[in-house]
Structures are given as structure tokens and as C-alpha cells.
Amino acid sequence: MSTRDREANRMSARAARYARVGANVGAVAARVAGARLFGGQGARGDGAAALAQALGGLKGPIMKVAQLLATIPEALPPEYAAELQKLQSEAPPMGAAFVKRRMQAELGPDWRKRFAEFDLKPAAAASLGQVHRATGLDGAPLACKLQYPDMQSAVEADLKQLDLVFAVHRRMDPAIDTREIAQEIGDRVREELDYVREARHAALYENALRDVDAVRVPKVVDELSTRRLLTLSWLEGRPILDFKDSSVEIRNRLAIAMFKAWWHPFSQAAVIHGDPHLGNYTVFDEGGEPQGINLLDYGCIRIFPPKFVGGVVDLYHGLREDDRARTVHAYETWGFKKLSNELIDILNIWARFIYGPLLEDRVRTIADGIKPGEYGRRQAFQVHKALKEKGPVTVPREFVFMDRAAIGLGAVFLHLRSELNYHELFEAEIARFDLESLAERQAAALAKAGLTPPVA
């Protein structure tokens, strides 16, 4: 069988898998809805396991969506989140012959001559593509992120399944309207397919973090990049969990670097890294001593209108100073609508959890006694229970990745057991905050990176 025939068979197999998964998800939806309608016990738990089984046979972008959903408290019921977290996100890597054909499609028939070395075996394989180590003609170590073929149609097929999952959730549990959550996730996952945009995101972060020595950003090699191939400088580093048992000084140093990697670009350019996944950063050292982090992946970047940052600052001050009017203004700035006093009190449960470490002017751990996998679950349950009585509430789309980043970053601090004054760190980032100045800085930073401002 020729290589082309094998590729055709592979694409046919993928299409068949998508058809099968679509049918399985539909069957699960019908089963769960039926159990709910006729008063069956354990419908959510059984449905969650069945859904995970339906998705588990399919590797690819739907796994990325599933893991993303599992990290947003109450985007799905806890039973679903627990099952989805068990799924593996890695796709089977492309073989050497397939990689050669993909590289030729992106860089032309003489693509191999543009590298001194190129390892056909991937250094890492994930849901949308895989990374290969290479060496440039100038001897520089490179990371080549190569997208799997036909990801556009695969993502669209997966997002249709996501819409179905959310629709089932809304019928079963209408306390939280998930329509804008689904739209936000869809837009961000589609953006991740565009490596030209990701290259611009990397350039944006290189500029935003240029004064933060503890965070390193890889440089884009434009002449070796396309919409489906992104070539970056290779940054050597070790997994951050290698240091979870290091001295408190080292753990705190890395936690501060993580804090700055997320909050500094947000305060300076209204942009946040929406995926604080452990695989998206490594630790670099100097003289054998760990000094900071390499921030590696820029597919899931959320650019906010500057007023959204104003809402974050207003809510911080509103909670700290017990200024209810300012707190309400912050929620309305973010896009929450029809807020009664009861709904405001419910939202404040979650806000005080998220902002808790920032509000207390003392050295502390991020959440004493909380296991990484349970971070935020108790508060989310309280909020959800209250919303069943006083809701529903529609979660604004811009809130989704901000919330996810806060939860993911908190989980990293839990792993590191860092002991810091988070209040001082946050105050340093928002010192002399001014909405007009932020708008000017963001416009200049986006223009330099070749990106357009978000719609306000």
C-alpha cells in the first residue's frame, strides 16, 4: 500500500470515528435526559461515565475541549468533570513519512535543506499537533510545532459535540446558562488552529514580559513558520513539578515567576494566558540554580477590552473596602445582567474565594489544606446550590478564561506549596492603574505584534 493510500485510509478512519462518537454522545444525551424525565436515580453519575466512554475512543481536539471543560468549575456538573479529567489528551503521533509530507506541504519540497538537523520523532504529541526538535542553519536549537492534517474539520465536528453536551446540561441543570461559555470555548479553540496568530501572540508576550527576567518567551522564526507550522527557539527546562519538594526559597521563586507571567501582561496589555497547564511551562536554571520559567505555548491567549481589567481592579477594591456599589459595577462591567441583591451575594461567594489570597496582606499559602484536584470545588458547589434557588445566571464569555486562569494558576501554587504575600504582588501589578493609559499601552502592543484590538 502506498503512503498516499495509507493517509487516505487514516482520514477515512478518522471520519468514521467522528461519526461513531457523534452517535454515542447522542445516545448518552437521550439516556440521561430520559432518566431525568422519568425520575431515575444516579442519572448524572451514570451519564458522566457513559459520556467519558463515548469520547474516550477518539483522540484529538475533543480531548482538548474535554480537559478544558474539566478545569472550569461548574461549567459541567462535577460528575462529568471528574470523568473527563480521566481522559488522555495525547493523540497518536504522526510517523516519519507522514511528518515529511506535512513539512513539504508547509515549506516546500526542499524543506529539509532549511535545517541543519530535524528530528522526525516528535518530542511531544498533543491534541492539535506535535513538536519536533530541530537545529537551524545557524546552529540555533529550534522547536517546530506541526499541526495534524484536517484539524479544521475535526475541531468543527468536536464543537458540535460540545454544543450537544452543553444543551443536555442546560436541560438537566438550568442554574447556569452555558451558551456564552460554549461560544467562548469555540472561538478560542478555533484560534489555536491559526499558528500565524499564535506567532503574534508570542511576539505580544515577548514585549509584555521584556522587563521580567524570571520569565522567558521563545522567539518566533518567521521564515520557518506558516499557518500550520510554528517554529520557535528551543528553551531548555525541566518540569515544574520536579521542584515541588525543593526548598521554600526555590518554590517561592518559581511561584513569583508564575504570578508575573500571568498578571503582568494582564495589567500592562489586558491579555491573559488562558491555559496554565503544567505542560505549557518549564523551569530554567543558571549556574545549576532554578531561576524562573519558560512560557512555551501561546495558542490559548485571551485579549480583553481594557474595561475588563478595570472590572477586575474594581472588584478587588470593592471586596477589600466592602464597597458594594463598586463590586456591582465590576460585575456589570464584565457583562453580568439582571443582578438582584441575592445574585450579587452568590457571585461574591466565588469572588471572595478567587480574590482571597490577594485581599489578605500577609504571607500565606494559596489555600491551606486544599488538595490540587479539589481547589475551588466547595465554593463552586455553594454557588451552584444557591443559583438553583435564586438564578439562573448567564456567565459572560469574557469571564470564562479569566476564571480558568485563576483556578489553574492557584493549582500551581498549591503544587509548589508556595508561601507568599500575594496581596503585595498584586498591588505591585495594579499600582497607578489608569484605564486610559492601559488602553493606549494595549493599542501600541497589539499594533506592534500585528494584532487587532478586541471589540469593546
QUIRAWO-V739944 format. One record per pair of residues at least 4 apart in sequence whose C-alpha atoms are under 8 Angstrom apart, sorted by the first residue. I is the first residue (numbers start at 1). J is the second residue. D is the distance in whole Angstrom. If there is no record, write none. Layout:
I|J|D ; I|J|D
This chain:
1|5|6 ; 1|6|7 ; 2|6|6 ; 3|7|6 ; 3|97|8 ; 4|8|6 ; 5|9|6 ; 6|10|6 ; 7|11|6 ; 7|98|8 ; 8|12|6 ; 9|13|6 ; 10|14|6 ; 11|15|6 ; 12|16|6 ; 13|17|6 ; 14|18|6 ; 15|19|6 ; 16|20|6 ; 17|21|6 ; 17|57|8 ; 17|58|7 ; 18|22|6 ; 18|58|8 ; 18|157|7 ; 19|23|6 ; 20|24|6 ; 21|25|6 ; 21|54|6 ; 21|55|6 ; 21|57|8 ; 21|58|7 ; 22|26|6 ; 22|161|7 ; 23|27|6 ; 24|28|6 ; 24|51|8 ; 24|54|5 ; 25|29|6 ; 25|51|6 ; 25|54|6 ; 25|55|8 ; 25|161|7 ; 25|164|8 ; 25|165|8 ; 26|30|6 ; 26|164|8 ; 27|31|6 ; 28|32|6 ; 28|47|6 ; 28|50|6 ; 28|51|6 ; 28|54|8 ; 29|33|6 ; 29|47|8 ; 29|164|8 ; 29|165|7 ; 29|168|6 ; 30|34|6 ; 31|35|6 ; 31|47|7 ; 32|36|6 ; 32|43|6 ; 32|44|7 ; 32|46|8 ; 32|47|6 ; 33|37|6 ; 33|168|7 ; 33|171|8 ; 33|172|7 ; 34|38|6 ; 35|39|6 ; 35|40|5 ; 35|41|7 ; 35|43|6 ; 36|40|6 ; 36|43|6 ; 36|172|7 ; 42|46|6 ; 43|47|6 ; 44|48|6 ; 44|77|8 ; 44|79|7 ; 44|80|8 ; 45|49|6 ; 45|79|6 ; 45|80|7 ; 46|50|6 ; 47|51|6 ; 47|80|8 ; 48|52|6 ; 48|79|6 ; 48|80|5 ; 48|83|6 ; 49|53|6 ; 49|80|7 ; 49|83|6 ; 50|54|6 ; 51|55|6 ; 51|80|8 ; 52|56|6 ; 52|80|8 ; 52|83|6 ; 52|84|6 ; 52|87|7 ; 53|57|7 ; 55|62|8 ; 55|63|8 ; 56|87|6 ; 56|88|8 ; 58|62|8 ; 58|63|8 ; 59|63|6 ; 59|88|8 ; 59|89|7 ; 59|90|7 ; 59|91|5 ; 59|92|8 ; 59|127|7 ; 60|64|7 ; 60|89|7 ; 60|90|7 ; 60|91|6 ; 60|126|8 ; 60|127|5 ; 60|128|6 ; 60|154|8 ; 61|65|6 ; 61|127|5 ; 61|128|6 ; 61|151|8 ; 61|154|7 ; 61|155|6 ; 61|158|7 ; 62|66|6 ; 62|127|8 ; 62|155|7 ; 62|158|5 ; 62|159|8 ; 63|67|6 ; 63|87|7 ; 63|88|7 ; 63|89|5 ; 63|127|7 ; 64|68|6 ; 64|89|6 ; 64|127|6 ; 65|69|6 ; 65|162|8 ; 65|185|8 ; 65|189|8 ; 66|70|6 ; 66|84|6 ; 66|85|8 ; 67|71|7 ; 67|84|6 ; 67|85|6 ; 67|87|8 ; 67|89|7 ; 68|72|7 ; 69|75|6 ; 69|76|7 ; 69|81|7 ; 70|75|8 ; 70|76|7 ; 70|80|8 ; 70|81|4 ; 70|82|7 ; 70|84|6 ; 70|85|6 ; 71|81|8 ; 71|404|7 ; 71|407|8 ; 71|408|7 ; 72|76|8 ; 72|400|8 ; 72|403|7 ; 72|404|6 ; 72|407|8 ; 73|78|8 ; 73|376|7 ; 73|377|7 ; 73|380|6 ; 74|78|7 ; 74|380|6 ; 74|381|8 ; 74|384|7 ; 75|178|7 ; 75|181|8 ; 76|80|6 ; 76|81|6 ; 76|166|8 ; 76|169|7 ; 77|81|6 ; 77|169|8 ; 78|82|6 ; 79|83|6 ; 80|84|6 ; 81|85|6 ; 82|86|7 ; 83|87|7 ; 89|126|6 ; 89|127|6 ; 90|125|6 ; 90|126|4 ; 90|127|6 ; 91|125|6 ; 91|126|6 ; 91|127|5 ; 92|125|7 ; 93|122|7 ; 93|125|6 ; 93|130|7 ; 94|98|6 ; 94|99|6 ; 94|148|8 ; 95|99|6 ; 95|120|8 ; 95|121|8 ; 96|100|6 ; 96|120|5 ; 96|121|7 ; 97|101|6 ; 98|102|6 ; 99|103|6 ; 99|120|7 ; 100|104|6 ; 100|120|8 ; 101|105|6 ; 102|106|6 ; 102|146|8 ; 102|149|8 ; 103|107|6 ; 103|108|7 ; 103|111|7 ; 103|146|8 ; 104|108|5 ; 104|109|5 ; 104|110|7 ; 104|111|6 ; 105|109|8 ; 106|226|7 ; 106|228|7 ; 106|229|7 ; 107|111|5 ; 107|224|7 ; 107|226|8 ; 110|114|7 ; 111|115|8 ; 112|118|8 ; 114|136|7 ; 114|137|7 ; 115|134|7 ; 115|135|6 ; 115|136|5 ; 115|137|5 ; 116|134|8 ; 116|135|5 ; 116|136|5 ; 116|137|5 ; 116|138|8 ; 116|139|7 ; 117|134|5 ; 117|135|5 ; 117|136|7 ; 118|132|7 ; 118|133|6 ; 118|134|4 ; 118|135|6 ; 119|132|6 ; 119|133|6 ; 119|134|6 ; 120|132|7 ; 121|132|7 ; 122|130|6 ; 122|131|5 ; 122|132|5 ; 122|133|7 ; 123|130|8 ; 123|131|6 ; 123|132|5 ; 123|133|6 ; 124|130|6 ; 124|131|5 ; 124|132|7 ; 125|129|6 ; 125|130|4 ; 125|131|6 ; 126|130|6 ; 128|147|6 ; 128|148|6 ; 128|151|7 ; 128|193|8 ; 129|145|7 ; 129|146|5 ; 129|147|4 ; 129|148|5 ; 130|145|6 ; 130|146|5 ; 130|147|6 ; 130|148|8 ; 131|143|6 ; 131|144|5 ; 131|145|4 ; 131|146|6 ; 132|143|6 ; 132|144|5 ; 132|145|6 ; 132|146|8 ; 133|141|7 ; 133|142|6 ; 133|143|5 ; 133|144|6 ; 133|234|8 ; 134|141|6 ; 134|142|5 ; 134|143|6 ; 134|144|7 ; 135|139|6 ; 135|140|6 ; 135|141|5 ; 135|142|5 ; 136|140|5 ; 136|141|6 ; 136|142|7 ; 140|233|7 ; 141|233|6 ; 141|234|5 ; 142|231|7 ; 142|232|6 ; 142|233|5 ; 142|234|4 ; 143|231|6 ; 143|232|5 ; 143|233|6 ; 143|234|5 ; 144|229|7 ; 144|230|6 ; 144|231|4 ; 144|232|6 ; 145|229|6 ; 145|230|5 ; 145|231|6 ; 146|228|6 ; 146|229|5 ; 146|230|7 ; 147|151|8 ; 147|193|8 ; 147|228|5 ; 147|229|6 ; 150|154|6 ; 151|155|6 ; 151|193|7 ; 152|156|6 ; 152|190|8 ; 152|193|7 ; 153|157|6 ; 154|158|6 ; 155|159|6 ; 155|189|8 ; 155|190|7 ; 156|160|6 ; 157|161|7 ; 158|162|6 ; 159|163|6 ; 159|186|6 ; 160|164|6 ; 161|165|6 ; 162|166|6 ; 162|182|7 ; 163|167|6 ; 163|182|7 ; 164|168|6 ; 165|169|6 ; 166|170|6 ; 166|178|7 ; 166|179|8 ; 166|182|7 ; 167|171|6 ; 168|172|6 ; 169|173|6 ; 169|174|7 ; 170|174|5 ; 170|175|8 ; 170|176|8 ; 170|177|7 ; 170|178|7 ; 174|388|8 ; 174|392|7 ; 175|384|7 ; 175|387|5 ; 175|388|5 ; 175|391|6 ; 175|392|4 ; 175|393|7 ; 176|384|8 ; 176|387|7 ; 176|391|7 ; 176|392|6 ; 176|393|5 ; 176|394|6 ; 176|395|7 ; 177|392|7 ; 177|393|6 ; 177|394|5 ; 177|395|7 ; 178|182|6 ; 178|394|7 ; 178|395|7 ; 179|183|6 ; 179|394|8 ; 180|184|6 ; 180|394|7 ; 180|395|7 ; 180|396|6 ; 180|397|5 ; 181|185|6 ; 181|395|7 ; 181|396|7 ; 181|397|5 ; 181|400|6 ; 182|186|6 ; 183|187|6 ; 183|397|7 ; 184|188|6 ; 184|397|5 ; 184|398|7 ; 184|400|7 ; 185|189|6 ; 186|190|6 ; 187|191|6 ; 188|192|6 ; 188|300|6 ; 188|301|8 ; 188|302|8 ; 189|193|7 ; 189|300|7 ; 190|194|7 ; 191|197|7 ; 191|299|7 ; 191|300|8 ; 192|198|7 ; 192|299|5 ; 192|300|6 ; 193|227|8 ; 193|228|7 ; 193|299|8 ; 194|198|6 ; 194|227|5 ; 194|228|7 ; 195|199|6 ; 195|225|8 ; 195|226|7 ; 195|227|5 ; 195|228|6 ; 195|229|6 ; 195|230|6 ; 195|299|8 ; 196|200|7 ; 196|225|8 ; 196|226|6 ; 196|227|5 ; 196|228|8 ; 196|230|8 ; 197|201|6 ; 197|299|8 ; 197|451|8 ; 198|202|6 ; 198|298|5 ; 198|299|5 ; 199|203|6 ; 199|220|6 ; 199|230|7 ; 199|298|8 ; 200|204|6 ; 200|449|5 ; 200|450|6 ; 200|451|7 ; 201|205|6 ; 201|298|6 ; 201|299|8 ; 201|301|7 ; 201|449|7 ; 202|206|6 ; 202|217|7 ; 202|218|7 ; 202|219|7 ; 202|220|7 ; 202|298|6 ; 203|207|6 ; 203|219|7 ; 203|220|7 ; 203|449|6 ; 204|208|6 ; 204|445|6 ; 204|446|7 ; 204|448|8 ; 204|449|5 ; 205|209|6 ; 205|217|7 ; 205|265|7 ; 206|210|6 ; 206|216|8 ; 206|217|6 ; 206|218|8 ; 206|219|8 ; 207|445|7 ; 208|264|7 ; 208|265|5 ; 208|268|7 ; 208|269|7 ; 208|445|8 ; 209|213|8 ; 209|215|7 ; 209|216|8 ; 209|217|8 ; 209|261|7 ; 209|264|7 ; 209|265|7 ; 212|260|8 ; 213|292|8 ; 214|257|5 ; 214|291|6 ; 214|292|4 ; 214|293|6 ; 215|257|6 ; 215|258|8 ; 215|260|8 ; 215|261|6 ; 215|292|6 ; 215|293|5 ; 215|294|6 ; 215|295|7 ; 216|292|8 ; 216|293|6 ; 216|294|5 ; 216|295|6 ; 217|294|6 ; 217|295|6 ; 217|296|7 ; 218|232|6 ; 218|233|5 ; 218|234|7 ; 218|235|7 ; 218|294|8 ; 218|295|8 ; 218|296|7 ; 219|232|5 ; 219|233|5 ; 220|225|8 ; 220|230|8 ; 220|231|6 ; 220|232|5 ; 220|233|7 ; 221|225|6 ; 221|230|8 ; 221|231|5 ; 221|232|6 ; 221|233|7 ; 222|226|8 ; 222|231|7 ; 224|229|8 ; 224|230|7 ; 224|231|6 ; 225|229|5 ; 225|230|5 ; 225|231|5 ; 226|230|6 ; 235|294|7 ; 236|282|8 ; 236|284|7 ; 237|282|5 ; 237|283|5 ; 237|284|5 ; 237|285|8 ; 237|293|8 ; 237|294|7 ; 238|242|7 ; 238|282|5 ; 238|283|5 ; 238|284|7 ; 239|243|8 ; 239|278|8 ; 239|279|8 ; 239|281|7 ; 239|282|5 ; 239|283|6 ; 240|244|7 ; 240|278|7 ; 240|281|7 ; 240|282|6 ; 240|283|6 ; 241|415|7 ; 241|416|8 ; 243|250|8 ; 243|251|7 ; 243|416|7 ; 244|251|7 ; 244|415|6 ; 244|416|5 ; 244|417|7 ; 245|416|8 ; 246|250|6 ; 246|251|6 ; 247|251|6 ; 248|252|6 ; 248|418|7 ; 248|419|8 ; 249|253|6 ; 250|254|6 ; 250|290|7 ; 251|255|6 ; 251|416|6 ; 251|417|7 ; 251|418|6 ; 252|256|6 ; 252|416|8 ; 252|418|5 ; 252|419|6 ; 252|420|7 ; 253|257|6 ; 253|291|7 ; 253|292|7 ; 254|258|6 ; 254|283|8 ; 254|290|8 ; 254|291|7 ; 254|292|6 ; 254|293|7 ; 255|259|6 ; 255|412|8 ; 255|413|6 ; 255|416|7 ; 255|418|6 ; 256|260|6 ; 257|261|6 ; 257|292|6 ; 257|293|6 ; 258|262|6 ; 258|293|7 ; 258|409|8 ; 259|263|6 ; 259|264|8 ; 259|409|8 ; 259|425|8 ; 260|264|5 ; 260|265|8 ; 261|265|7 ; 261|295|8 ; 262|266|7 ; 262|272|6 ; 262|273|6 ; 263|267|6 ; 263|272|7 ; 263|426|8 ; 263|429|7 ; 264|268|6 ; 264|429|6 ; 265|269|5 ; 265|270|7 ; 265|271|6 ; 265|272|6 ; 266|270|4 ; 266|271|5 ; 266|272|5 ; 266|309|7 ; 267|271|8 ; 267|309|7 ; 267|429|6 ; 267|430|6 ; 267|438|8 ; 268|438|6 ; 268|441|7 ; 268|442|7 ; 269|306|8 ; 269|438|7 ; 269|439|8 ; 269|441|6 ; 269|442|4 ; 269|445|7 ; 270|303|6 ; 270|304|5 ; 270|305|7 ; 270|306|6 ; 270|308|8 ; 270|309|6 ; 270|438|8 ; 270|442|7 ; 271|301|7 ; 271|302|6 ; 271|303|4 ; 271|304|6 ; 272|301|6 ; 272|302|5 ; 272|303|7 ; 272|402|7 ; 272|405|8 ; 273|298|7 ; 273|300|6 ; 273|301|5 ; 273|302|6 ; 273|405|7 ; 274|300|5 ; 274|301|5 ; 274|302|6 ; 274|401|5 ; 274|402|7 ; 274|404|7 ; 274|405|5 ; 275|280|8 ; 275|300|6 ; 275|301|8 ; 275|404|8 ; 275|405|6 ; 275|408|7 ; 276|280|7 ; 276|405|6 ; 276|408|5 ; 276|409|6 ; 277|281|8 ; 277|408|7 ; 278|412|8 ; 280|295|6 ; 280|296|5 ; 280|297|6 ; 281|293|6 ; 281|294|5 ; 281|295|5 ; 281|296|5 ; 281|297|8 ; 282|293|5 ; 282|294|5 ; 282|295|7 ; 282|296|8 ; 283|290|7 ; 283|291|7 ; 283|292|6 ; 283|293|4 ; 283|294|6 ; 284|290|6 ; 284|291|6 ; 284|292|6 ; 284|293|6 ; 284|294|7 ; 285|289|5 ; 285|290|4 ; 285|291|5 ; 285|292|7 ; 286|290|6 ; 286|291|7 ; 302|401|7 ; 303|453|8 ; 303|454|7 ; 304|308|6 ; 304|309|8 ; 304|398|7 ; 304|454|6 ; 305|309|8 ; 305|453|8 ; 305|454|6 ; 305|455|7 ; 305|456|5 ; 306|310|7 ; 306|435|7 ; 306|438|6 ; 306|439|6 ; 306|442|8 ; 307|311|6 ; 307|333|7 ; 307|435|7 ; 307|456|8 ; 308|312|7 ; 308|333|7 ; 308|334|6 ; 309|313|6 ; 310|314|6 ; 310|330|8 ; 310|435|7 ; 311|315|6 ; 311|329|7 ; 311|330|4 ; 311|331|7 ; 311|333|6 ; 311|334|6 ; 312|316|6 ; 312|330|7 ; 313|317|6 ; 313|430|8 ; 314|318|6 ; 314|326|6 ; 314|327|6 ; 314|329|8 ; 314|330|6 ; 315|319|6 ; 315|326|7 ; 315|327|5 ; 315|328|8 ; 315|330|5 ; 315|331|8 ; 316|320|6 ; 316|355|7 ; 316|359|7 ; 317|321|6 ; 317|322|8 ; 317|323|8 ; 317|326|8 ; 317|327|8 ; 318|322|5 ; 318|323|4 ; 318|324|6 ; 318|325|8 ; 318|326|5 ; 318|327|5 ; 319|323|7 ; 319|324|8 ; 319|327|7 ; 319|352|7 ; 319|359|8 ; 320|359|6 ; 323|327|6 ; 324|328|6 ; 325|329|6 ; 326|330|6 ; 327|331|7 ; 328|332|6 ; 328|344|7 ; 329|333|6 ; 330|334|6 ; 331|335|7 ; 331|336|6 ; 332|336|5 ; 332|337|7 ; 334|396|7 ; 334|398|7 ; 334|399|7 ; 335|396|6 ; 336|393|8 ; 336|394|7 ; 336|395|7 ; 336|396|6 ; 337|394|8 ; 339|343|6 ; 339|344|6 ; 340|344|6 ; 341|345|6 ; 342|346|6 ; 342|390|7 ; 343|347|6 ; 343|387|7 ; 343|390|7 ; 343|391|7 ; 343|393|8 ; 344|348|6 ; 345|349|7 ; 346|350|7 ; 346|383|6 ; 346|386|7 ; 346|387|7 ; 347|351|6 ; 347|383|7 ; 348|352|6 ; 349|353|6 ; 349|379|7 ; 349|382|8 ; 349|383|7 ; 350|354|6 ; 350|379|6 ; 350|380|7 ; 350|383|7 ; 351|355|6 ; 351|356|8 ; 352|356|5 ; 353|376|8 ; 353|379|7 ; 354|406|7 ; 354|407|8 ; 355|359|6 ; 356|360|7 ; 357|364|8 ; 357|366|6 ; 357|367|8 ; 357|421|8 ; 357|422|6 ; 357|423|7 ; 358|421|8 ; 358|422|5 ; 358|423|4 ; 358|424|8 ; 358|426|6 ; 359|423|6 ; 360|421|8 ; 360|422|8 ; 360|423|6 ; 361|421|6 ; 361|422|8 ; 361|423|5 ; 361|424|7 ; 362|420|8 ; 362|421|5 ; 362|422|8 ; 362|423|7 ; 363|419|6 ; 363|420|5 ; 363|421|4 ; 363|422|7 ; 364|418|8 ; 364|419|5 ; 364|420|6 ; 364|421|6 ; 364|422|8 ; 365|413|8 ; 365|414|8 ; 365|417|6 ; 365|418|6 ; 365|419|5 ; 365|420|7 ; 366|410|7 ; 366|413|6 ; 366|414|6 ; 366|417|8 ; 366|418|7 ; 366|419|8 ; 367|414|7 ; 370|374|7 ; 370|375|6 ; 370|414|8 ; 371|375|6 ; 371|414|7 ; 372|411|5 ; 372|412|8 ; 372|414|6 ; 372|415|7 ; 373|411|8 ; 374|378|8 ; 375|407|7 ; 375|410|8 ; 375|411|7 ; 376|380|6 ; 376|407|7 ; 377|381|6 ; 378|382|6 ; 379|383|6 ; 380|384|6 ; 381|385|6 ; 382|386|6 ; 383|387|6 ; 384|388|6 ; 385|389|7 ; 386|390|6 ; 386|391|8 ; 387|391|4 ; 387|392|6 ; 387|393|7 ; 388|392|7 ; 395|399|7 ; 395|400|8 ; 396|400|7 ; 398|402|7 ; 399|403|6 ; 400|404|6 ; 401|405|6 ; 402|406|6 ; 403|407|6 ; 404|408|6 ; 405|409|6 ; 406|410|6 ; 407|411|6 ; 408|412|7 ; 409|413|7 ; 410|414|6 ; 411|415|6 ; 412|416|6 ; 413|417|6 ; 413|418|6 ; 414|418|7 ; 421|425|7 ; 422|426|6 ; 423|427|6 ; 424|428|6 ; 425|429|7 ; 426|430|6 ; 427|431|6 ; 433|437|8 ; 433|438|8 ; 434|438|6 ; 435|439|6 ; 436|440|6 ; 437|441|6 ; 438|442|6 ; 439|443|6 ; 440|444|6 ; 441|445|6 ; 442|446|6 ; 442|453|8 ; 443|447|6 ; 443|453|7 ; 444|448|6 ; 445|449|6 ; 446|450|6 ; 446|451|5 ; 446|452|6 ; 446|453|7 ; 447|451|6 ; 447|452|7
